Amino acid sequence: MSHKLPLNQILQGDCVQILEAKIQENSINLIFADPPYNLSGKPLDLANNKTGGAYYKMNEDWDTFNYEDYVTFTVDWLKACHKVLLPNGSIYISCTQHNIGELLVEGKKAGFKLNNILTWYKTNAMPNITKRIFTHSTEFVCWFVKGKNWIFNYEEVKEFNPHKTKDGNNKQMRDFLDFIEIPIVQGQERIKGADGRAVHPTQKPEKLLELIIKASSNEDDIVLDPFFGTGTTGKVAQQLNRQWIGIEKNEQYIIVAKERLKLRIRKTA
Ligand SMILES: C[S@@+](CC[C@H](N)C(=O)[O-])C[C@H]1O[C@@H](n2cnc3c(N)ncnc32)[C@H](O)[C@@H]1O
């Protein structure tokens, strides 16, 4: 394996293979992983569906597995991430109630220690179309570490907290917990195709990545995203003067991410 890391590049292919073949062991400061949640291809049972066909919330090839394959895939990429992370590195993994169980169990088996589960409250959550359960309005981000001495930039996280004292100073963390309110990506931030539709069904908010990158990395550190999608992690890492590596298997998303990343040029010292 070459010892030169492919910094500030998008690598096309399967993340497990690429992590094993191209990324040196113990070399990455921070990983943000937004894996497939395995929610696709499952029709929703709508009480008043008069359309004559099944309704799917998500229906993407890259998000469709049988359960055993999904667990095997989860184990494989978690192990590959564990290998490349520095001993004091962090991995943040986004998930929902649908896959958090598998991630917690397999994450611990892979050797990670759980530091926090952040709850992302989606202030503009999708409406309750089935009317049979409580409305889903949250996703989670599990923060695992590999060893001791992980980075937690407490002052930066305090700064990030939108609530300030009457004098405009940063508040203590008492009112900024492991609970974050951010809308689902919309407006200018949402990347749309020529048809005006979102190009990626699960584009993550830049604000979420800003918090994670500020909290658990420093300038010039390397931030890796094995499920790069539209490149949200790369864009925010660039803005915050971190180095980044993206891995994505879908060529169409890579084209979109490349276009998006051209918007910002890395600041030189
Ligand atoms: C949940 S999305 C990530 C979205 C991304 N966070 C964003 O803000 O745009 C997961 C991405 O992983 C990609 N993917 C799925 N399986 C993969 C694999 N084995 N290796 C690399 N990429 C994969 C999919 O094509 C999809 O774009």
The ligand as an ORCA input file, in Angstrom:
! r2SCAN-3c Opt
* xyz 0 1
  C     -26.855      8.051      3.017
  S     -26.004      8.434      1.564
  C     -24.816      9.658      2.029
  C     -25.269     11.087      1.751
  C     -24.235     12.125      2.119
  N     -23.999     12.176      3.541
  C     -24.637     13.512      1.629
  O     -24.746     14.455      2.449
  O     -24.863     13.663      0.437
  C     -25.052      6.997      1.341
  C     -24.163      7.011      0.121
  O     -23.324      5.866      0.158
  C     -23.131      5.384     -1.155
  N     -22.752      3.965     -0.974
  C     -23.561      2.927     -0.683
  N     -22.847      1.800     -0.517
  C     -21.543      2.138     -0.700
  C     -20.313      1.417     -0.652
  N     -20.289      0.104     -0.385
  N     -19.170      2.082     -0.868
  C     -19.184      3.412     -1.152
  N     -20.315      4.146     -1.234
  C     -21.479      3.532     -0.990
  C     -24.459      5.625     -1.848
  O     -24.293      5.717     -3.240
  C     -24.919      6.938     -1.197
  O     -24.576      8.054     -1.978
*
